[in-house]
Amino acid sequence: MLLLATARGGVAYIGVFTDAMADQFASADGERDIYAMFTGASSKCSQQNPKFENTAKKRLVLPPANCSAACI
């Protein structure tokens, strides 16, 4: 899986996409997959052109952000 702040040749502003993805990870609910999180972060980066590449065969769903190790 590859997440980029901008496609090749685009302009990336430091911290914009990274902060938006961090917000998405912090709000993980155990149901939304990583692509949905990427889409949510991308909508906050209107001046950038974020890119998502995935070769995985399965959906990647993060456990809830407020989940302790015991609930995984």
C-alpha positions in Angstrom: 0.0 0.0 0.0 1.3 3.4 -0.9 -0.1 6.7 0.2 1.3 9.9 -1.4 0.5 13.5 -0.6 0.5 14.3 -4.3 0.8 12.6 -7.6 4.1 12.9 -9.5 4.7 16.5 -10.6 2.2 17.9 -8.2 2.7 20.2 -5.2 2.7 18.9 -1.7 2.3 21.2 1.3 4.2 20.0 4.3 2.0 18.3 6.9 -1.4 18.8 5.2 -2.0 15.3 3.9 -0.1 13.7 6.8 -2.2 15.6 9.4 -5.4 14.7 7.5 -4.4 10.9 7.5 -3.5 11.1 11.2 -7.0 12.5 11.9 -8.5 9.6 10.0 -6.4 7.0 11.8 -7.4 8.6 15.2 -11.0 8.2 14.2 -10.7 4.5 13.2 -13.9 2.7 14.1 -13.1 -0.9 13.1 -15.5 -0.7 10.1 -14.1 1.9 7.6 -11.3 0.6 5.5 -8.0 2.4 4.6 -9.4 3.6 1.2 -12.3 5.3 2.9 -9.9 6.9 5.3 -7.7 8.0 2.3 -10.8 9.5 0.6 -11.7 11.4 3.8 -8.2 12.8 4.1 -8.1 13.7 0.4 -11.2 15.8 0.6 -9.3 18.0 3.1 -6.3 18.5 0.7 -8.0 20.4 -2.1 -4.8 22.0 -3.3 -3.0 18.7 -3.5 -3.6 15.6 -5.6 -3.2 12.7 -3.1 -2.5 9.3 -4.6 -3.5 5.8 -3.3 -2.0 2.6 -4.7 -2.9 -0.8 -3.4 -2.0 -4.3 -4.4 -3.5 -6.1 -1.4 -6.1 -8.8 -2.0 -8.1 -8.0 1.2 -9.6 -4.9 2.8 -7.5 -3.3 5.4 -9.7 -2.2 8.4 -8.0 -0.7 11.4 -9.3 -1.5 14.9 -11.1 1.3 16.7 -8.7 4.0 17.8 -9.8 3.8 21.4 -9.3 0.1 21.5 -6.8 -1.4 23.9 -4.6 -4.4 22.9 -7.1 -6.7 24.6 -9.9 -6.0 22.1 -7.9 -6.7 19.0 
